[in-house]
Amino acid sequence: MQPSWAWCGIVACCCLISPARGETQDVAPLLAKLREVGPEGKGHRAASDAWSKLARSDAQQLPTILAGMDGAELLAANWIRAAVDAIAERQLATGGKLPTAELERFVKDTRHNPRARRLAFEWISRVDTTAPDRLIPQMLDDPSVELRRDAVARLLDEAAKLKADEKPEAKEKTAAVYERALIAARDDDQIKLASEELKKAGRSFDLPRHFGFLMQWKLIGPFDNKEKKGFAVAHPPEEKVDLEATYPGSQGEVKWTDLSTSDDYGVVDLNKGLGKLKGSLIYAAATFQSSSRKPVEIRVGTPNAYKLWLNGKLIGQANVYHANVKVDQYISRAEMQSGRNVLLVKLCQNEQTEDWAADWKFQLRVCDATGTAILSEDRPSTAASASTAGGAAAKTE
């Protein structure tokens, strides 16, 4: 979240902008100053001066200013966004027009920052009520999560209207629209709605594959986590993932065993795999075959304290117990190497005995920045990968 002083600075600058006509100017050095702003006041004074000048720009320069958000850090992007809003508001307040044709071209150019494109779309829609009907249906595969969500919402609305028609041919068409929506959806609520409607229609859909959840794991443990001390203790798997090795655990010698899940949301229930242990921790390992070196997001959901490594590098951790678990609760950005990659997760359970503290589970998926699944090259179908049905996790020796 942006610090309060930064918002105050932006608001203060807004108050200084007079409702005069904008001026054409060289915005590049002004944008550069805004892009240099950092946390704890770094570059704030220079940014304030640059913002005051930038906000006086002519509205015809809005696409150029919006492009300044490309590659910008969040704080800098917020300064630029505020300048765009100030320019557009002034233009409309003085009876001027926005450069809607140029802004529409900006929206359609998916190379630009998704938040900048969304902002341009909002201003176009404010002055042209036909814009949403014209633009949103084209955005089912858009890299902007917000624009994609709007496109999926329209399909879901369309399907709901078709569902009210009881003719046999309408049922098939309704299911087809729900399937289109599900394939394009990236937000959990929309995916759940579409998948539930498809189930009612008797259509199956591989949700774990759609999300990119990893379903097959190697498990070793339990190790000691009394008094929550195990989180900081580096057991042998943290040094090297050797699937043939055995180690002394908290209840005797431990070795790697297989654990699979068929849960639609990739939830691996460690209580079903190990029993309801307390004051314990385990390690779960999985391999991921990548066709090339690529940036990825590895997203974890768990109510337990966890650490995450990719190819031996720690990329994520949270020493938190019994948090409210949700899809994509923790997001780690990393780079897959070409070929075989190894993911290692450490999951810690504390000693609380309340019913609500019993959960010991996790889910993990690999995707890009929009939430689009990135699949291992050797991934089998979900049905083939799971050793049990109905969402249960199983342990095999």
C-alpha positions in Angstrom: 0.0 0.0 0.0 1.3 3.5 -0.9 2.4 5.5 2.2 -0.1 8.1 3.4 2.5 10.9 2.8 2.6 10.0 -0.9 -1.1 10.2 -1.3 -1.2 13.5 0.6 1.5 14.8 -1.8 -0.6 13.7 -4.9 -3.8 15.2 -3.5 -2.0 18.4 -2.6 -0.7 18.7 -6.1 -4.2 18.1 -7.5 -5.4 21.1 -5.6 -2.8 23.3 -7.2 -4.0 22.5 -10.8 -6.1 25.3 -12.2 -8.9 24.5 -14.6 -6.9 26.1 -17.4 -6.3 24.6 -20.8 -3.4 22.1 -20.9 -0.1 22.8 -22.6 1.9 20.7 -25.0 5.3 19.9 -23.4 8.1 17.4 -23.3 6.7 14.9 -20.8 9.6 12.4 -21.0 11.8 14.0 -18.3 8.8 14.6 -16.1 7.8 10.9 -16.3 11.4 10.0 -15.6 11.3 11.9 -12.3 8.1 10.1 -11.3 9.5 6.7 -12.2 12.4 7.5 -9.8 10.2 7.9 -6.8 10.7 5.3 -4.1 9.6 4.3 -0.7 10.2 6.3 2.5 10.2 9.6 0.6 12.9 8.8 -1.9 12.6 11.3 -4.8 9.4 12.7 -3.4 10.2 16.4 -3.7 11.4 16.0 -7.3 8.4 13.9 -8.1 6.0 16.5 -6.6 7.5 19.2 -8.8 7.4 17.0 -11.9 3.9 15.9 -11.2 2.7 19.5 -11.0 4.2 20.2 -14.4 3.0 16.9 -15.9 -0.6 17.5 -14.8 -0.7 20.7 -16.8 -0.1 18.7 -20.0 -2.5 18.8 -23.0 -5.1 16.0 -23.1 -3.7 14.9 -26.5 -0.6 13.7 -24.6 -2.6 11.3 -22.5 -1.5 8.2 -24.4 2.1 9.1 -24.1 1.7 9.8 -20.3 -0.1 6.5 -19.9 2.8 4.7 -21.6 5.0 6.0 -18.8 3.4 3.4 -16.5 5.0 0.6 -18.6 7.5 -1.1 -16.4 7.0 1.4 -13.6 6.9 0.4 -9.9 3.6 0.6 -8.2 4.3 3.9 -6.4 5.5 5.6 -9.5 2.5 4.2 -11.5 0.2 5.8 -8.9 1.7 9.2 -9.4 1.3 8.9 -13.2 -2.3 7.6 -12.8 -3.1 10.7 -10.7 -1.7 13.0 -13.4 -3.8 11.2 -16.0 -6.9 11.7 -13.9 -6.1 15.4 -13.3 -5.6 16.1 -17.0 -8.7 14.2 -18.1 -10.9 15.8 -15.4 -9.7 19.3 -16.3 -10.3 18.7 -20.0 -13.9 17.6 -19.5 -14.6 20.3 -16.9 -13.5 23.0 -19.4 -15.7 21.5 -22.2 -12.9 19.9 -24.0 -12.8 16.4 -25.6 -10.5 13.4 -24.8 -8.5 11.9 -27.6 -10.7 8.8 -27.6 -9.4 7.3 -30.9 -5.9 7.4 -29.6 -6.9 6.1 -26.2 -8.7 3.2 -27.8 -5.6 2.3 -29.8 -3.7 2.4 -26.5 -6.2 0.0 -24.8 -6.0 -2.4 -27.7 -2.2 -2.5 -27.6 -1.6 -5.4 -25.1 2.1 -4.5 -24.8 1.2 -1.6 -22.5 0.9 -1.9 -18.7 -2.5 -3.6 -17.8 -3.4 -0.9 -15.2 -2.7 1.8 -17.7 -4.8 0.2 -20.3 -7.6 -0.2 -17.8 -7.4 3.4 -16.9 -7.6 4.5 -20.5 -10.6 2.2 -21.0 -12.3 3.8 -18.0 -11.9 7.3 -19.4 -13.1 6.2 -22.8 -16.2 4.6 -21.3 -16.9 7.8 -19.3 -17.4 9.8 -22.5 -18.5 7.0 -24.9 -21.2 4.7 -23.5 -20.8 2.4 -26.6 -17.1 1.6 -25.7 -17.8 -1.3 -23.3 -20.0 -3.2 -25.8 -17.4 -2.6 -28.5 -14.2 -3.4 -26.6 -14.9 -5.8 -23.8 -16.1 -8.8 -25.8 -12.6 -8.8 -27.5 -10.8 -9.2 -24.2 -11.4 -12.8 -23.2 -7.7 -13.6 -23.6 -6.5 -10.2 -22.4 -3.3 -9.9 -20.2 -5.2 -7.3 -18.1 -6.9 -9.4 -15.4 -9.5 -6.6 -14.9 -10.4 -6.3 -18.5 -10.5 -10.1 -18.9 -12.8 -10.3 -15.9 -15.3 -7.9 -17.5 -15.3 -10.0 -20.6 -15.9 -13.2 -18.7 -18.7 -11.5 -16.7 -20.5 -10.7 -19.9 -20.3 -14.3 -20.9 -21.7 -15.4 -17.6 -24.5 -13.0 -17.9 -25.2 -14.3 -21.4 -25.2 -17.8 -20.1 -27.6 -17.0 -17.2 -30.1 -15.5 -19.7 -29.8 -18.6 -21.9 -30.3 -20.8 -18.9 -33.8 -19.3 -18.4 -34.8 -20.8 -21.8 -36.1 -24.3 -21.3 -35.7 -25.4 -25.0 -33.3 -28.4 -25.4 -31.1 -26.6 -27.9 -30.7 -23.7 -25.4 -29.3 -26.0 -22.8 -26.5 -27.1 -25.1 -25.8 -23.5 -26.1 -25.8 -22.4 -22.4 -23.2 -25.1 -21.5 -21.0 -24.0 -24.4 -21.1 -20.4 -23.2 -20.3 -21.4 -19.6 -17.3 -23.4 -21.0 -16.0 -20.4 -22.9 -16.3 -18.4 -19.8 -14.5 -21.0 -17.7 -11.6 -21.3 -20.2 -11.1 -17.5 -20.1 -11.7 -17.0 -16.4 -8.8 -16.3 -14.0 -10.6 -15.2 -10.9 -11.7 -17.9 -8.4 -15.3 -16.8 -8.1 -16.0 -16.8 -11.8 -14.3 -20.2 -12.2 -16.4 -21.7 -9.4 -19.6 -20.3 -10.9 -18.9 -21.6 -14.4 -17.6 -25.0 -13.3 -20.6 -25.6 -11.1 -22.9 -24.8 -13.9 -21.0 -27.2 -16.2 -21.3 -30.0 -13.6 -25.0 -29.5 -13.5 -25.0 -29.8 -17.3 -23.1 -33.1 -17.0 -19.9 -31.7 -18.5 -16.5 -32.5 -16.9 -13.7 -30.0 -16.8 -10.1 -30.5 -15.6 -10.0 -27.6 -13.0 -6.6 -28.5 -11.6 -5.1 -28.3 -15.1 -6.8 -25.0 -15.8 -5.4 -23.5 -12.6 -2.0 -25.2 -12.9 -2.1 -26.9 -9.5 0.5 -29.6 -8.9 -1.1 -32.8 -7.9 1.7 -35.3 -7.4 4.2 -34.9 -4.5 6.9 -36.7 -2.7 6.6 -36.4 1.1 9.1 -36.8 3.9 8.5 -36.4 7.7 7.5 -35.8 10.3 10.3 -33.7 11.8 10.1 -31.9 15.1 8.4 -28.5 15.4 7.8 -28.3 19.1 7.3 -24.7 20.3 7.4 -23.7 16.6 11.2 -24.0 16.6 11.4 -26.1 13.5 10.6 -23.3 11.1 14.2 -22.0 11.5 15.9 -25.5 11.6 17.4 -26.6 8.3 16.8 -30.3 8.0 18.7 -32.3 5.3 16.1 -31.8 2.5 16.8 -28.1 2.6 20.4 -28.8 1.6 19.6 -31.3 -1.1 16.5 -33.1 -2.3 17.6 -36.7 -2.4 14.6 -38.9 -3.0 16.6 -42.1 -2.1 17.8 -40.8 1.3 16.5 -41.6 4.7 16.8 -39.4 7.8 16.1 -39.5 11.5 12.7 -37.9 12.1 10.7 -37.0 15.2 9.1 -40.4 15.3 11.9 -42.6 13.9 13.5 -43.0 10.5 11.7 -41.2 7.7 11.9 -41.7 3.9 10.2 -40.1 0.9 6.8 -41.4 0.0 4.2 -40.6 -2.7 1.3 -38.3 -2.0 -1.3 -37.4 -4.7 -4.5 -35.4 -4.6 -7.5 -35.3 -6.9 -9.0 -32.2 -5.3 -10.3 -29.7 -7.8 -8.2 -27.0 -6.2 -5.1 -29.1 -5.7 -5.4 -29.2 -1.9 -3.0 -31.7 -0.4 -4.3 -32.8 3.0 -1.4 -33.8 5.1 -3.6 -35.1 7.9 -4.9 -37.8 5.6 -1.4 -38.6 4.4 0.3 -38.7 7.8 -2.3 -38.6 10.5 -3.3 -35.6 12.7 0.2 -34.8 14.1 1.0 -31.7 16.2 4.2 -29.9 16.7 5.5 -31.4 13.5 6.8 -30.4 10.1 7.2 -32.1 6.7 8.8 -31.5 3.4 6.9 -32.0 0.1 8.9 -32.1 -3.2 7.8 -32.1 -6.8 9.5 -31.9 -10.2 8.5 -29.5 -13.0 9.7 -30.0 -16.5 10.0 -26.7 -18.4 10.5 -26.4 -22.2 12.5 -23.2 -21.7 13.8 -20.7 -19.2 10.9 -18.5 -18.3 9.6 -16.2 -15.5 6.8 -17.7 -13.5 4.7 -17.1 -10.4 4.5 -19.9 -7.9 1.3 -19.4 -5.8 0.7 -21.1 -2.5 -2.3 -21.4 -0.3 -1.9 -22.9 3.2 -3.1 -22.2 6.8 0.3 -23.3 8.1 3.7 -21.8 8.3 5.7 -22.6 5.2 8.9 -22.1 3.2 9.2 -22.6 -0.5 12.4 -23.3 -2.6 12.8 -23.5 -6.3 16.0 -25.4 -7.4 17.5 -24.9 -4.0 16.7 -21.1 -3.8 14.4 -19.9 -1.1 11.7 -17.8 -2.8 8.9 -17.6 -0.3 8.0 -18.0 3.3 5.5 -17.0 6.0 5.9 -17.9 9.7 2.1 -17.7 10.2 -0.2 -20.4 11.7 -3.8 -21.0 11.0 -4.3 -18.1 8.6 -7.5 -18.0 6.4 -6.4 -20.1 3.5 -7.3 -19.0 0.0 -6.2 -19.6 -3.6 -3.1 -17.6 -4.4 -2.6 -16.6 -0.8 1.1 -16.2 -1.2 2.8 -15.3 -4.5 6.5 -15.8 -5.3 8.1 -14.7 -8.5 10.9 -16.8 -9.9 12.4 -18.2 -13.0 12.1 -21.8 -14.2 15.2 -23.2 -15.8 15.0 -25.1 -19.0 14.5 -28.8 -18.3 14.0 -30.3 -14.8 13.2 -28.1 -11.9 12.7 -29.1 -8.3 10.1 -27.5 -6.0 10.4 -28.0 -2.2 7.8 -26.9 0.3 8.3 -27.0 4.1 5.0 -27.1 6.0 4.8 -26.6 9.8 2.0 -27.6 12.2 2.0 -26.1 15.7 0.7 -27.6 18.9 -2.7 -26.0 19.2 -5.5 -28.5 19.8 -8.6 -26.5 18.9 -10.7 -27.9 16.1 -10.0 -24.9 13.9 -6.3 -25.5 14.3 -6.4 -29.0 13.0 -5.9 -28.1 9.3 -2.5 -29.1 7.9 -2.6 -28.7 4.1 -1.4 -26.8 1.1 -2.0 -26.1 -2.5 0.5 -24.9 -5.1 0.2 -23.8 -8.7 2.6 -22.4 -11.3 1.3 -19.6 -13.6 2.2 -16.4 -15.3 1.4 -12.9 -13.9 -2.2 -13.0 -15.2 -2.9 -16.3 -13.4 -2.8 -18.3 -16.6 -1.5 -21.8 -15.8 2.0 -22.9 -16.8 2.1 -26.7 -17.0 4.9 -29.1 -16.6 5.8 -30.7 -20.0 5.3 -34.2 -18.5 2.0 -33.4 -16.7 -0.5 -36.3 -16.9 -4.3 -35.7 -16.9 -5.7 -35.1 -13.4 -7.6 -38.4 -13.4 -4.4 -40.3 -14.1 -2.3 -38.4 -11.6 -4.6 -38.8 -8.6 -4.5 -42.0 -6.6 -7.9 -41.4 -5.1 -11.2 -39.8 -6.2 -13.4 -37.2 -4.7 -10.7 -34.8 -3.5 -9.0 -37.1 -1.0 -5.3 -37.4 -0.6 -3.6 -40.8 -0.4 -0.3 -42.1 0.7 1.5 -45.0 -1.1 4.7 -46.7 -0.1 
